[in-house]
Amino acid sequence: MTVMQKPLLYTYRRCPYAMRARMALIIADIAFDAHEVSLRDKPPDMLALSPKGSVPVMLLPGGQVLEQSWDIMHWALTQQGASDWWVGAQTDENRKWLAMNDGDFKHHLDRYKYPERYENSDRNIYRVEALQTFLLPLNARLERTRFLGGEQPCAMDIAIFPFVRQFAGVEPDWFAQQTMPSLQRWLANWLASDLFVHCMHKLPSQITVKFPPLDTHRRLTMPIGSPIN
């Protein structure tokens, strides 16, 4: 009988929830295997572990299954050496940002990005709702400190920016024209970070492979030149 030595992450490259999980594992320097899922042909092994059928799903060596991105982040970032990332996110204010992001903002984002999936959905209405109820307040928050963790990044930054990235990608010119300099700078710096670039490494589809480790000769840096460690 083969014993698992590493966690196995079922993932999808462009899914913002899966991005969260991959970045947390990278930050914690946890070696893991990854299975890039085809959304049209989901692997039976993943569905046996998690009938909900959405990514990410992580199988731990001991057999425990984590089905939510935030649970995977929690597991990874509470391992030795990465706890500051998790602790920095655990403020009442940050928990509210997570609830808003995963709740109303995700609702508006889906209907803005994919109006054809929702009956009588006017994408412009949802664009305005997302801007006024989430993006502008987030810009105001980032005017106070450059990260949601203060002067250092935390788990909440990497939990939220993939969704803002998705929103910005719908109409990039429109997004660039909005007056949200702190938010736009925060997003641009995260997208240029070593962490995000490595997280987006393209994997072969529908097979399990070792997620490539970081080049140990190159220091992983965070936005605005702030190092991880």
MDAnalysis code that builds the backbone (N, CA, C; Angstrom):
import MDAnalysis as mda
import numpy as np

u = mda.Universe.empty(687, n_residues=229, atom_resindex=np.repeat(np.arange(229), 3), trajectory=True)
u.add_TopologyAttr("name", ["N", "CA", "C"] * 229)
u.add_TopologyAttr("resid", np.arange(1, 230))
u.add_TopologyAttr("resname", ["MET", "THR", "VAL", "MET", "GLN", "LYS", "PRO", "LEU", "LEU", "TYR", "THR", "TYR", "ARG", "ARG", "CYS", "PRO", "TYR", "ALA", "MET", "ARG", "ALA", "ARG", "MET", "ALA", "LEU", "ILE", "ILE", "ALA", "ASP", "ILE", "ALA", "PHE", "ASP", "ALA", "HIS", "GLU", "VAL", "SER", "LEU", "ARG", "ASP", "LYS", "PRO", "PRO", "ASP", "MET", "LEU", "ALA", "LEU", "SER", "PRO", "LYS", "GLY", "SER", "VAL", "PRO", "VAL", "MET", "LEU", "LEU", "PRO", "GLY", "GLY", "GLN", "VAL", "LEU", "GLU", "GLN", "SER", "TRP", "ASP", "ILE", "MET", "HIS", "TRP", "ALA", "LEU", "THR", "GLN", "GLN", "GLY", "ALA", "SER", "ASP", "TRP", "TRP", "VAL", "GLY", "ALA", "GLN", "THR", "ASP", "GLU", "ASN", "ARG", "LYS", "TRP", "LEU", "ALA", "MET", "ASN", "ASP", "GLY", "ASP", "PHE", "LYS", "HIS", "HIS", "LEU", "ASP", "ARG", "TYR", "LYS", "TYR", "PRO", "GLU", "ARG", "TYR", "GLU", "ASN", "SER", "ASP", "ARG", "ASN", "ILE", "TYR", "ARG", "VAL", "GLU", "ALA", "LEU", "GLN", "THR", "PHE", "LEU", "LEU", "PRO", "LEU", "ASN", "ALA", "ARG", "LEU", "GLU", "ARG", "THR", "ARG", "PHE", "LEU", "GLY", "GLY", "GLU", "GLN", "PRO", "CYS", "ALA", "MET", "ASP", "ILE", "ALA", "ILE", "PHE", "PRO", "PHE", "VAL", "ARG", "GLN", "PHE", "ALA", "GLY", "VAL", "GLU", "PRO", "ASP", "TRP", "PHE", "ALA", "GLN", "GLN", "THR", "MET", "PRO", "SER", "LEU", "GLN", "ARG", "TRP", "LEU", "ALA", "ASN", "TRP", "LEU", "ALA", "SER", "ASP", "LEU", "PHE", "VAL", "HIS", "CYS", "MET", "HIS", "LYS", "LEU", "PRO", "SER", "GLN", "ILE", "THR", "VAL", "LYS", "PHE", "PRO", "PRO", "LEU", "ASP", "THR", "HIS", "ARG", "ARG", "LEU", "THR", "MET", "PRO", "ILE", "GLY", "SER", "PRO", "ILE", "ASN"])
u.atoms.positions = np.array([
    [0.851, -1.206, 0.000],
    [0.000, 0.000, 0.000],
    [0.883, 1.250, 0.000],
    [0.606, 2.173, -0.907],
    [1.382, 3.403, -0.999],
    [0.906, 4.417, 0.043],
    [1.839, 4.968, 0.782],
    [1.514, 5.965, 1.798],
    [1.828, 7.353, 1.239],
    [0.854, 8.252, 1.310],
    [1.083, 9.612, 0.830],
    [2.149, 10.303, 1.659],
    [3.088, 10.942, 0.989],
    [4.132, 11.686, 1.674],
    [3.871, 13.188, 1.651],
    [3.044, 13.637, 0.709],
    [2.786, 15.069, 0.538],
    [1.288, 15.302, 0.381],
    [0.831, 16.499, 0.702],
    [-0.563, 16.828, 0.400],
    [-0.804, 16.790, -1.107],
    [-2.039, 16.475, -1.473],
    [-2.454, 16.490, -2.868],
    [-3.524, 17.563, -3.026],
    [-3.261, 18.519, -3.898],
    [-4.189, 19.624, -4.127],
    [-4.839, 19.472, -5.492],
    [-6.159, 19.372, -5.483],
    [-6.920, 19.469, -6.730],
    [-7.173, 20.949, -6.976],
    [-6.777, 21.415, -8.143],
    [-6.740, 22.851, -8.382],
    [-7.182, 23.183, -9.800],
    [-7.395, 24.445, -10.053],
    [-7.683, 24.948, -11.394],
    [-6.984, 26.290, -11.501],
    [-6.155, 26.441, -12.496],
    [-5.220, 27.565, -12.553],
    [-5.895, 28.912, -12.401],
    [-7.007, 29.137, -13.062],
    [-7.616, 30.463, -13.081],
    [-8.633, 30.699, -11.970],
    [-8.885, 29.705, -11.146],
    [-9.870, 29.862, -10.074],
    [-9.275, 30.672, -8.923],
    [-9.910, 31.781, -8.533],
    [-9.337, 32.596, -7.445],
    [-9.286, 31.870, -6.103],
    [-10.230, 30.962, -5.858],
    [-10.176, 30.184, -4.622],
    [-8.953, 29.264, -4.623],
    [-8.683, 28.647, -5.766],
    [-7.515, 27.767, -5.865],
    [-6.220, 28.560, -5.797],
    [-6.206, 29.782, -6.324],
    [-5.020, 30.633, -6.206],
    [-4.673, 30.863, -4.745],
    [-5.693, 31.120, -3.932],
    [-5.478, 31.297, -2.494],
    [-4.708, 30.115, -1.913],
    [-5.198, 28.925, -2.221],
    [-4.607, 27.717, -1.652],
    [-3.164, 27.549, -2.109],
    [-2.922, 27.724, -3.399],
    [-1.557, 27.538, -3.904],
    [-0.603, 28.551, -3.287],
    [-1.026, 29.808, -3.183],
    [-0.139, 30.822, -2.612],
    [0.174, 30.530, -1.151],
    [-0.811, 30.073, -0.396],
    [-0.564, 29.751, 1.013],
    [0.442, 28.613, 1.148],
    [0.322, 27.603, 0.313],
    [1.262, 26.485, 0.353],
    [2.670, 26.927, -0.038],
    [2.753, 27.818, -1.018],
    [4.059, 28.336, -1.436],
    [4.697, 29.154, -0.318],
    [3.906, 30.037, 0.291],
    [4.422, 30.858, 1.392],
    [4.957, 29.983, 2.517],
    [4.220, 28.929, 2.843],
    [4.611, 28.045, 3.940],
    [5.724, 27.076, 3.541],
    [6.131, 27.119, 2.285],
    [7.206, 26.256, 1.782],
    [6.863, 24.783, 1.990],
    [5.615, 24.444, 1.676],
    [5.142, 23.069, 1.805],
    [5.170, 22.398, 0.432],
    [5.915, 21.321, 0.328],
    [5.928, 20.556, -0.915],
    [4.571, 19.878, -1.086],
    [4.020, 19.938, -2.293],
    [2.719, 19.316, -2.528],
    [2.603, 18.848, -3.970],
    [1.751, 17.868, -4.157],
    [1.384, 17.436, -5.490],
    [0.125, 18.191, -5.906],
    [-0.018, 18.384, -7.194],
    [-1.160, 19.137, -7.710],
    [-1.782, 18.399, -8.878],
    [-3.088, 18.462, -8.944],
    [-3.835, 17.860, -10.044],
    [-4.683, 18.968, -10.668],
    [-4.288, 19.396, -11.863],
    [-5.030, 20.438, -12.576],
    [-6.297, 19.812, -13.146],
    [-7.430, 20.329, -12.686],
    [-8.730, 19.736, -12.998],
    [-9.291, 20.327, -14.291],
    [-9.899, 19.486, -15.087],
    [-10.728, 19.957, -16.192],
    [-12.149, 20.101, -15.672],
    [-12.706, 21.299, -15.756],
    [-14.031, 21.534, -15.183],
    [-15.112, 20.757, -15.921],
    [-14.826, 20.349, -17.148],
    [-15.806, 19.576, -17.922],
    [-15.693, 18.075, -17.666],
    [-14.623, 17.659, -17.039],
    [-14.385, 16.233, -16.814],
    [-13.671, 16.068, -15.483],
    [-14.400, 16.290, -14.408],
    [-13.793, 16.285, -13.089],
    [-13.370, 14.880, -12.686],
    [-12.188, 14.763, -12.093],
    [-11.665, 13.432, -11.781],
    [-12.516, 12.712, -10.728],
    [-12.817, 11.442, -10.961],
    [-13.615, 10.671, -9.996],
    [-12.997, 10.637, -8.599],
    [-11.670, 10.605, -8.529],
    [-11.026, 10.565, -7.214],
    [-11.321, 11.833, -6.415],
    [-11.359, 12.980, -7.090],
    [-11.687, 14.223, -6.402],
    [-13.144, 14.215, -5.950],
    [-14.038, 13.748, -6.822],
    [-15.460, 13.725, -6.474],
    [-15.741, 12.753, -5.336],
    [-14.947, 11.694, -5.246],
    [-15.110, 10.766, -4.131],
    [-14.722, 11.422, -2.811],
    [-13.725, 12.301, -2.871],
    [-13.301, 13.017, -1.671],
    [-14.243, 14.151, -1.326],
    [-14.761, 14.815, -2.350],
    [-15.552, 16.028, -2.158],
    [-16.652, 16.091, -3.214],
    [-17.828, 15.567, -2.920],
    [-18.907, 15.530, -3.914],
    [-19.366, 16.901, -4.396],
    [-18.997, 17.977, -3.696],
    [-19.400, 19.309, -4.153],
    [-18.812, 19.620, -5.520],
    [-17.687, 19.015, -5.849],
    [-17.154, 19.111, -7.189],
    [-16.462, 20.400, -7.558],
    [-16.155, 21.234, -6.589],
    [-15.468, 22.494, -6.881],
    [-14.080, 22.479, -6.271],
    [-13.193, 23.263, -6.857],
    [-11.827, 23.351, -6.350],
    [-11.682, 24.623, -5.520],
    [-10.676, 24.627, -4.622],
    [-9.695, 23.581, -4.362],
    [-10.210, 22.524, -3.396],
    [-9.607, 21.359, -3.503],
    [-9.785, 20.281, -2.529],
    [-8.387, 19.766, -2.211],
    [-8.088, 19.564, -0.943],
    [-6.770, 19.059, -0.583],
    [-6.895, 17.822, 0.294],
    [-6.169, 16.790, -0.108],
    [-6.075, 15.553, 0.664],
    [-4.747, 15.558, 1.404],
    [-4.813, 15.489, 2.726],
    [-3.602, 15.488, 3.545],
    [-3.061, 14.067, 3.700],
    [-1.760, 13.937, 3.999],
    [-1.166, 12.598, 4.122],
    [-1.882, 11.689, 5.113],
    [-2.468, 12.260, 6.144],
    [-3.176, 11.443, 7.125],
    [-4.578, 11.044, 6.719],
    [-5.022, 11.522, 5.554],
    [-6.349, 11.161, 5.064],
    [-7.402, 12.242, 5.238],
    [-7.097, 13.314, 5.979],
    [-8.050, 14.400, 6.158],
    [-8.251, 15.137, 4.837],
    [-9.482, 15.537, 4.572],
    [-9.823, 16.263, 3.352],
    [-10.240, 17.681, 3.718],
    [-9.605, 18.655, 3.081],
    [-9.970, 20.067, 3.256],
    [-10.666, 20.529, 1.979],
    [-11.898, 21.002, 2.117],
    [-12.724, 21.315, 0.951],
    [-12.918, 22.801, 0.709],
    [-12.413, 23.644, 1.588],
    [-12.604, 25.082, 1.443],
    [-11.244, 25.773, 1.379],
    [-11.151, 26.784, 0.542],
    [-9.872, 27.467, 0.358],
    [-9.362, 28.076, 1.660],
    [-10.243, 28.648, 2.449],
    [-9.811, 29.277, 3.698],
    [-9.282, 28.235, 4.675],
    [-9.863, 27.035, 4.670],
    [-9.363, 25.957, 5.531],
    [-7.969, 25.501, 5.080],
    [-7.756, 25.455, 3.765],
    [-6.436, 25.088, 3.254],
    [-5.415, 26.152, 3.639],
    [-5.792, 27.418, 3.498],
    [-4.900, 28.501, 3.905],
    [-4.566, 28.389, 5.396],
    [-5.594, 28.143, 6.203],
    [-5.381, 28.028, 7.643],
    [-4.406, 26.900, 7.956],
    [-4.618, 25.749, 7.336],
    [-3.728, 24.614, 7.574],
    [-2.291, 24.966, 7.178],
    [-2.113, 25.525, 5.993],
    [-0.764, 25.816, 5.494],
    [-0.064, 26.883, 6.322],
    [-0.783, 27.953, 6.625],
    [-0.144, 29.112, 7.249],
    [-0.004, 28.982, 8.758],
    [-0.503, 27.912, 9.324],
    [-0.260, 27.669, 10.746],
    [0.800, 26.598, 10.950],
    [1.451, 26.203, 9.850],
    [2.617, 25.335, 9.974],
    [3.805, 26.190, 10.418],
    [4.858, 25.551, 10.799],
    [6.029, 26.254, 11.330],
    [6.575, 27.262, 10.322],
    [6.757, 28.492, 10.787],
    [7.412, 29.508, 9.977],
    [6.499, 30.426, 9.200],
    [5.212, 30.150, 9.169],
    [4.307, 30.983, 8.373],
    [3.173, 31.579, 9.192],
    [3.217, 31.418, 10.505],
    [2.068, 31.801, 11.335],
    [1.777, 33.296, 11.307],
    [2.795, 34.136, 11.072],
    [2.550, 35.586, 11.039],
    [1.549, 35.957, 9.958],
    [1.589, 35.236, 8.861],
    [0.637, 35.492, 7.771],
    [-0.793, 35.254, 8.238],
    [-0.983, 34.193, 9.004],
    [-2.334, 33.871, 9.462],
    [-2.775, 34.819, 10.574],
    [-1.902, 35.033, 11.545],
    [-2.243, 35.879, 12.688],
    [-2.611, 37.293, 12.228],
    [-1.878, 37.812, 11.244],
    [-2.145, 39.165, 10.770],
    [-3.506, 39.350, 10.144],
    [-4.116, 38.252, 9.724],
    [-5.438, 38.332, 9.093],
    [-6.584, 38.232, 10.089],
    [-6.277, 37.876, 11.329],
    [-7.333, 37.542, 12.283],
    [-7.808, 38.729, 13.108],
    [-8.117, 39.816, 12.438],
    [-8.736, 40.957, 13.117],
    [-10.216, 40.997, 12.733],
    [-11.005, 41.652, 13.544],
    [-12.433, 41.761, 13.231],
    [-12.631, 42.443, 11.881],
    [-11.840, 43.482, 11.635],
    [-11.974, 44.198, 10.369],
    [-11.651, 43.290, 9.190],
    [-10.584, 42.524, 9.293],
    [-10.222, 41.644, 8.190],
    [-11.236, 40.535, 7.974],
    [-11.813, 40.028, 9.037],
    [-12.854, 39.006, 8.870],
    [-14.059, 39.585, 8.127],
    [-14.348, 40.852, 8.370],
    [-15.449, 41.494, 7.645],
    [-15.115, 41.629, 6.161],
    [-13.841, 41.946, 5.856],
    [-13.444, 42.028, 4.449],
    [-13.596, 40.672, 3.772],
    [-13.231, 39.600, 4.455],
    [-13.382, 38.268, 3.873],
    [-14.852, 37.955, 3.620],
    [-15.701, 38.272, 4.585],
    [-17.129, 38.005, 4.422],
    [-17.711, 38.817, 3.259],
    [-17.295, 40.065, 3.115],
    [-17.785, 40.883, 2.007],
    [-17.276, 40.372, 0.672],
    [-16.003, 39.970, 0.641],
    [-15.422, 39.477, -0.605],
    [-16.108, 38.194, -1.061],
    [-16.234, 37.238, -0.141],
    [-16.790, 35.942, -0.502],
    [-18.307, 35.963, -0.600],
    [-18.906, 37.047, -0.132],
    [-20.357, 37.173, -0.172],
    [-20.834, 38.090, -1.291],
    [-21.141, 39.332, -0.932],
    [-21.745, 40.243, -1.900],
    [-20.837, 40.543, -3.086],
    [-19.529, 40.732, -2.849],
    [-18.655, 41.065, -3.971],
    [-18.584, 39.917, -4.970],
    [-18.465, 38.684, -4.483],
    [-18.451, 37.529, -5.395],
    [-19.775, 37.429, -6.159],
    [-20.873, 37.721, -5.491],
    [-22.191, 37.725, -6.144],
    [-22.212, 38.728, -7.295],
    [-21.755, 39.953, -7.025],
    [-21.745, 40.982, -8.068],
    [-20.746, 40.630, -9.169],
    [-19.587, 40.118, -8.785],
    [-18.551, 39.764, -9.748],
    [-19.048, 38.723, -10.748],
    [-19.695, 37.685, -10.257],
    [-20.182, 36.633, -11.152],
    [-21.168, 37.179, -12.180],
    [-22.039, 38.057, -11.746],
    [-23.065, 38.594, -12.641],
    [-22.514, 39.683, -13.561],
    [-21.435, 40.284, -13.178],
    [-20.730, 41.238, -14.045],
    [-19.911, 40.503, -15.097],
    [-19.198, 39.464, -14.679],
    [-18.321, 38.725, -15.590],
    [-19.094, 37.776, -16.502],
    [-20.145, 37.161, -15.960],
    [-20.883, 36.152, -16.721],
    [-22.381, 36.486, -16.760],
    [-22.781, 37.616, -17.324],
    [-24.210, 37.986, -17.291],
    [-25.097, 36.978, -18.013],
    [-24.527, 36.263, -18.992],
    [-25.323, 35.296, -19.755],
    [-25.762, 34.109, -18.911],
    [-25.124, 33.914, -17.764],
    [-25.481, 32.775, -16.910],
    [-26.669, 33.083, -15.999],
    [-27.049, 34.337, -15.924],
    [-28.082, 34.753, -14.969],
    [-29.209, 35.471, -15.702],
    [-30.404, 35.040, -15.450],
    [-31.567, 35.610, -16.126],
    [-31.756, 37.074, -15.742],
    [-32.021, 37.900, -16.743],
    [-32.276, 39.337, -16.542],
    [-31.146, 40.025, -15.786],
    [-29.918, 39.649, -16.089],
    [-28.760, 40.231, -15.404],
    [-28.164, 41.352, -16.247],
    [-28.157, 42.554, -15.697],
    [-27.549, 43.713, -16.352],
    [-26.154, 43.889, -15.757],
    [-25.132, 43.584, -16.542],
    [-23.772, 43.602, -16.000],
    [-23.376, 44.964, -15.473],
    [-23.895, 46.038, -16.070],
    [-23.516, 47.380, -15.622],
    [-24.019, 47.672, -14.218],
    [-25.180, 47.128, -13.887],
    [-25.709, 47.314, -12.532],
    [-24.785, 46.650, -11.519],
    [-24.345, 45.451, -11.831],
    [-23.493, 44.723, -10.894],
    [-22.088, 45.307, -10.851],
    [-21.644, 45.883, -11.950],
    [-20.351, 46.578, -11.947],
    [-20.384, 47.748, -10.977],
    [-21.445, 48.531, -11.029],
    [-21.582, 49.687, -10.145],
    [-21.718, 49.239, -8.689],
    [-22.505, 48.194, -8.457],
    [-22.673, 47.687, -7.094],
    [-21.340, 47.232, -6.513],
    [-20.561, 46.506, -7.295],
    [-19.265, 46.037, -6.818],
    [-18.332, 47.207, -6.531],
    [-18.365, 48.190, -7.394],
    [-17.502, 49.363, -7.219],
    [-17.857, 50.109, -5.933],
    [-19.124, 50.379, -5.748],
    [-19.545, 51.235, -4.641],
    [-19.523, 50.525, -3.288],
    [-19.843, 49.239, -3.290],
    [-19.971, 48.546, -2.000],
    [-18.701, 47.836, -1.556],
    [-17.756, 47.632, -2.498],
    [-16.567, 46.891, -2.107],
    [-15.270, 47.547, -2.562],
    [-15.145, 47.865, -3.842],
    [-13.857, 48.320, -4.362],
    [-13.475, 49.703, -3.844],
    [-14.400, 50.627, -3.840],
    [-14.073, 51.955, -3.317],
    [-13.783, 51.917, -1.820],
    [-14.585, 51.195, -1.016],
    [-14.209, 51.059, 0.400],
    [-12.864, 50.361, 0.598],
    [-12.548, 49.381, -0.241],
    [-11.255, 48.716, -0.124],
    [-10.121, 49.673, -0.480],
    [-10.340, 50.503, -1.470],
    [-9.337, 51.517, -1.797],
    [-9.102, 52.443, -0.603],
    [-10.185, 52.861, 0.047],
    [-10.052, 53.728, 1.220],
    [-9.285, 53.019, 2.339],
    [-9.546, 51.721, 2.500],
    [-8.816, 50.958, 3.524],
    [-7.323, 50.905, 3.200],
    [-6.984, 50.726, 1.938],
    [-5.584, 50.602, 1.543],
    [-4.869, 51.949, 1.503],
    [-5.605, 53.026, 1.637],
    [-4.957, 54.333, 1.793],
    [-4.297, 54.446, 3.161],
    [-4.787, 53.678, 4.139],
    [-4.242, 53.728, 5.499],
    [-2.939, 52.963, 5.622],
    [-2.896, 51.763, 5.069],
    [-1.686, 50.941, 5.075],
    [-1.610, 50.208, 3.750],
    [-0.411, 49.855, 3.340],
    [-0.260, 49.292, 1.994],
    [-0.739, 47.862, 1.881],
    [-0.921, 47.170, 3.005],
    [-1.461, 45.813, 3.002],
    [-2.624, 45.741, 3.982],
    [-3.454, 44.727, 3.829],
    [-4.523, 44.511, 4.791],
    [-3.977, 44.017, 6.120],
    [-2.733, 43.573, 6.114],
    [-2.073, 43.208, 7.358],
    [-1.326, 44.354, 8.005],
    [-1.449, 45.536, 7.439],
    [-0.720, 46.693, 7.954],
    [0.470, 46.985, 7.062],
    [1.661, 47.066, 7.651],
    [2.866, 47.288, 6.865],
    [3.454, 45.995, 6.323],
    [2.915, 44.864, 6.753],
    [3.320, 43.562, 6.234],
    [2.096, 42.848, 5.669],
    [2.278, 42.068, 4.605],
    [1.129, 41.354, 4.027],
    [0.647, 40.254, 4.957],
    [-0.597, 39.857, 4.764],
    [-1.168, 38.779, 5.565],
    [-2.058, 37.911, 4.676],
    [-2.623, 36.896, 5.269],
    [-3.459, 35.964, 4.517],
    [-4.628, 36.657, 3.837],
    [-5.111, 37.744, 4.412],
    [-6.272, 38.403, 3.820],
    [-5.929, 39.055, 2.486],
    [-4.715, 39.559, 2.344],
    [-4.311, 40.123, 1.061],
    [-4.393, 39.078, -0.044],
    [-3.820, 37.891, 0.225],
    [-3.807, 36.883, -0.825],
    [-5.163, 36.196, -0.980],
    [-6.034, 36.340, 0.015],
    [-7.387, 35.796, -0.108],
    [-8.258, 36.665, -1.008],
    [-7.995, 37.966, -1.028],
    [-8.892, 38.896, -1.712],
    [-8.395, 39.318, -3.085],
    [-7.079, 39.517, -3.255],
    [-6.658, 40.118, -4.517],
    [-6.961, 39.252, -5.747],
    [-7.000, 37.912, -5.664],
    [-7.369, 37.161, -6.874],
    [-8.766, 37.493, -7.400],
    [-9.677, 37.861, -6.510],
    [-11.028, 38.214, -6.939],
    [-11.057, 39.613, -7.554],
    [-10.260, 40.521, -6.983],
    [-10.147, 41.856, -7.579],
    [-9.487, 41.739, -8.955],
    [-8.504, 40.873, -9.073],
    [-7.881, 40.607, -10.370],
    [-8.912, 40.162, -11.391],
    [-9.789, 39.245, -10.987],
    [-10.808, 38.747, -11.899],
    [-11.756, 39.867, -12.326],
    [-12.140, 40.701, -11.377],
    [-13.012, 41.831, -11.695],
    [-12.316, 42.783, -12.669],
    [-11.067, 43.118, -12.384],
    [-10.332, 44.065, -13.226],
    [-10.156, 43.542, -14.643],
    [-10.095, 42.226, -14.803],
    [-9.869, 41.650, -16.115],
    [-11.073, 41.657, -17.032],
    [-12.244, 41.949, -16.501],
    [-13.444, 41.963, -17.352],
    [-13.385, 43.127, -18.329],
    [-13.107, 44.307, -17.816],
    [-12.972, 45.515, -18.641],
    [-11.755, 46.297, -18.140],
    [-10.571, 45.888, -18.553],
    [-9.350, 46.487, -18.002],
    [-9.268, 47.995, -18.198],
    [-9.669, 48.485, -19.345],
    [-9.592, 49.934, -19.587],
    [-10.502, 50.690, -18.640],
    [-11.717, 50.180, -18.445],
    [-12.650, 50.825, -17.519],
    [-12.075, 50.809, -16.103],
    [-11.542, 49.675, -15.684],
    [-10.991, 49.564, -14.344],
    [-9.851, 50.554, -14.143],
    [-9.000, 50.688, -15.146],
    [-7.847, 51.595, -15.043],
    [-8.269, 53.046, -14.942],
    [-9.437, 53.374, -15.461],
    [-9.909, 54.757, -15.458],
    [-10.557, 55.166, -14.137],
    [-10.827, 54.204, -13.274],
    [-11.458, 54.534, -11.990],
    [-10.440, 55.164, -11.039],
    [-10.933, 56.013, -10.170],
    [-10.054, 56.708, -9.225],
    [-9.915, 55.863, -7.960],
    [-9.032, 54.887, -8.044],
    [-8.765, 53.990, -6.915],
    [-7.261, 53.732, -6.866],
    [-6.456, 54.760, -6.680],
    [-5.006, 54.574, -6.828],
    [-4.398, 53.584, -5.850],
    [-4.863, 53.578, -4.620],
    [-4.276, 52.658, -3.633],
    [-4.618, 51.211, -3.968],
    [-5.857, 50.978, -4.344],
    [-6.280, 49.635, -4.728],
    [-5.580, 49.182, -6.005],
    [-5.503, 50.051, -6.982],
    [-4.871, 49.696, -8.254],
    [-3.384, 49.406, -8.086],
    [-2.726, 50.171, -7.238],
    [-1.305, 49.928, -6.960],
    [-1.127, 48.611, -6.208],
    [-1.973, 48.372, -5.208],
    [-1.943, 47.120, -4.435],
    [-2.121, 45.930, -5.359],
    [-3.101, 45.987, -6.245],
    [-3.346, 44.881, -7.158],
    [-2.174, 44.693, -8.119],
    [-1.706, 45.767, -8.721],
    [-0.611, 45.667, -9.691],
    [0.639, 45.068, -9.058],
    [0.937, 45.470, -7.826],
    [2.122, 44.951, -7.157],
    [1.990, 43.471, -6.815],
    [0.800, 43.052, -6.410],
    [0.598, 41.624, -6.159],
    [0.735, 40.822, -7.450],
    [0.175, 41.331, -8.532],
    [0.231, 40.589, -9.791],
    [1.659, 40.453, -10.311],
    [2.521, 41.393, -9.953],
    [3.924, 41.350, -10.382],
    [4.813, 40.599, -9.397],
    [4.263, 40.162, -8.284],
    [5.078, 39.537, -7.242],
    [5.541, 38.147, -7.657],
    [6.686, 37.749, -7.130],
    [7.175, 36.393, -7.355],
    [6.157, 35.356, -6.893],
    [5.498, 35.642, -5.799],
    [4.525, 34.705, -5.247],
    [3.430, 34.396, -6.255],
    [2.838, 35.426, -6.828],
    [1.747, 35.199, -7.769],
    [2.241, 34.556, -9.059],
    [3.377, 35.020, -9.560],
    [3.926, 34.442, -10.789],
    [4.156, 32.946, -10.615],
    [4.718, 32.552, -9.475],
    [4.970, 31.134, -9.244],
    [3.663, 30.368, -9.051],
    [2.737, 30.971, -8.364],
    [1.427, 30.350, -8.148],
    [0.736, 30.012, -9.470],
    [0.983, 30.814, -10.506],
    [0.309, 30.646, -11.785],
    [1.087, 29.752, -12.753],
    [2.073, 29.030, -12.246],
    [2.796, 28.078, -13.095],
    [1.796, 27.140, -13.772],
    [1.936, 26.979, -15.081],
    [0.983, 26.176, -15.836],
    [1.306, 24.699, -15.694],
    [0.319, 23.929, -15.276],
    [0.474, 22.498, -15.069],
    [-0.228, 21.731, -16.184],
    [0.226, 20.507, -16.462],
    [-0.521, 19.663, -17.395],
    [-1.884, 19.317, -16.803],
    [-2.865, 19.187, -17.663],
    [-4.231, 18.946, -17.200],
    [-4.497, 17.467, -16.984],
    [-5.270, 17.199, -15.936],
    [-5.831, 15.879, -15.680],
    [-4.811, 14.807, -15.280],
    [-3.653, 15.239, -14.777],
    [-2.727, 14.287, -14.177],
    [-2.171, 14.910, -12.898],
    [-1.718, 14.059, -12.002],
    [-1.125, 14.526, -10.752],
    [0.379, 14.665, -10.935],
    [0.882, 15.841, -10.606],
    [2.312, 16.119, -10.748],
    [2.806, 16.830, -9.490],
    [4.105, 16.822, -9.318],
    [4.720, 17.594, -8.240],
    [4.644, 19.070, -8.607],
    [4.088, 19.887, -7.705],
    [4.088, 21.328, -7.976],
    [5.531, 21.809, -7.850],
    [6.023, 22.521, -8.852],
    [7.459, 22.850, -8.851],
    [7.846, 23.716, -7.665],
    [8.946, 23.380, -7.017],
    [9.405, 24.214, -5.897],
    [9.987, 25.516, -6.413],
    [10.078, 26.470, -5.522],
    [10.724, 27.726, -5.866],
    [12.211, 27.512, -6.091],
    [12.772, 28.316, -6.943],
    [14.220, 28.309, -7.150],
    [14.876, 28.783, -5.860],
    [15.610, 27.901, -5.206],
    [16.209, 28.258, -3.910],
    [17.300, 29.309, -4.038],
    [17.755, 29.560, -5.275],
    [18.793, 30.571, -5.476],
    [18.200, 31.966, -5.695],
    [16.860, 32.026, -5.734],
    [16.210, 33.315, -5.966],
    [15.295, 33.622, -4.789],
    [15.468, 34.760, -4.206],
    [14.676, 35.114, -3.037],
    [13.269, 35.519, -3.454],
    [12.288, 34.921, -2.796],
    [10.899, 35.270, -3.075],
    [10.574, 36.608, -2.428],
    [10.135, 37.567, -3.229],
    [9.826, 38.883, -2.711],
    [8.338, 39.175, -2.829],
    [7.916, 40.096, -1.975],
    [6.536, 40.516, -1.967],
    [6.414, 41.881, -2.653],
    [5.196, 42.380, -2.847],
    [5.013, 43.678, -3.497],
    [5.813, 44.785, -2.830],
    [6.207, 45.748, -3.648],
    [6.938, 46.940, -3.214],
    [8.245, 46.548, -2.548],
    [8.769, 45.393, -2.975],
    [10.105, 44.988, -2.512],
    [10.162, 44.510, -1.086],
    [9.017, 44.227, -0.476],
    [9.018, 43.763, 0.905],
    [9.194, 42.255, 0.939],
    [10.253, 41.728, 1.582],
    [10.500, 40.286, 1.546],
    [9.507, 39.501, 2.384],
    [9.313, 38.253, 2.009],
    [8.409, 37.367, 2.751],
    [8.903, 37.138, 4.173],
    [10.178, 36.869, 4.323],
    [10.700, 36.527, 5.654],
    [11.507, 37.683, 6.243],
])
